[in-house]
Amino acid sequence: MDISRQALRRLCEGAPCAGHRLNPKEERERKGEDARYHIATKTMSATNVKKVKKSMEKSLEKLKSMKELEKQLDALAVASTEAESSDAQKSKAKKEKKEVEKDAPPPSGLVDTESGVQALAAWLLKHPDEPIAFDAEGVDLCRDGRLCLVQLSDGRFTWLVDIVVLGKAAFENGGLKKVLESDVILKVGYDGRADADALFGQFGVRLTNMYDVQIASCKRKNREY
């Protein structure tokens, strides 16, 4: 039950003075007014409690929403960091792949262009510590014959340089002469006497730093016997 301010003021104005005794009727009326006042006060307090409770519940809901939002933001930040890290790794992998491709040797096969020989010679000169297998093929292979093909291999790739098509350009313009005359790059072959004779007699190329397996085998047999 609610009570108006005017009723409360009337109640205060009708309050007895000290020492004044109320008659039974006034006493009943006074008790009734007091009861209504206490009921109204309790009702008002309960209403306020409900309002405060609702307000607190709303605040808690907002706080929960903020916490959920913070969690979402943290998750988003983690995902963003992981994405950036992944992008950085992908970018690094692409760069490494490009570097590997850039430094990769020419593919195996027939080399019949100056640009192809240049690329091959440049790669071999760039990796002088890797030995290469060497052989030459031709017609009546010697200084008076015809050199037709130079075969090179690093153990993984094999290149066949077409001397019939390229001729002297393979050695001079292509850079094959630098490779065969290099005293750093080890060439490995078998019985290279005719090969060396044809290279020098026809194109002026001195086969240098050549490990002849046939000679090595003969030396070993001589030591054994």
Buried (B, 14 or more C-beta within 10 A) or exposed (E): EEBEEEBBEEBEEEEEEEEEEEEEEEEEBBEEBEEBBEEBEEEEEEEEEEEEEEEEEEEEEEEEEEEEEEEEEEEEEEEEEEEEEEEEEEEEEEEEEEEEEEEEBBEEEEBBBBEBBBBBBBBBBEEBEBBBBBBBBBEEBBEEBEBBBBBBBBEEBEBBBBBEEBEBBBBBBBBBBBBBBBEEBBBBBBEBEBBBBBBEBBBEBEBBBBBBEEBEEEEEEEEEE
